[in-house]
């Protein structure tokens, strides 16, 4: 039972990461603005985006930004 629930959490998180990625690609914010909000350089931002390695705090910040739009 726990393994099924854990699997669902992982699937939900992957789905949410995809949602964030779509908002980055099509959203109203410029990359410079997102970098500023996350406190990272453009290079770091692009690397995190390419490797899908945003940490939980960064995902929360991005989610908050995109939900307000």
Residue pairs with C-beta under 8 A, 6 or more apart in sequence:
16 59
16 63
17 52
17 54
17 59
20 54
20 59
20 62
20 63
20 66
21 49
21 52
23 62
23 66
23 69
24 34
24 49
24 62
27 66
27 69
28 69
29 65
31 42
31 45
32 42
34 45
34 62
34 65
35 41
35 42
35 44
35 45
37 61
37 62
37 65
38 45
38 58
38 61
38 62
40 48
40 58
47 53
48 54
48 58
54 62
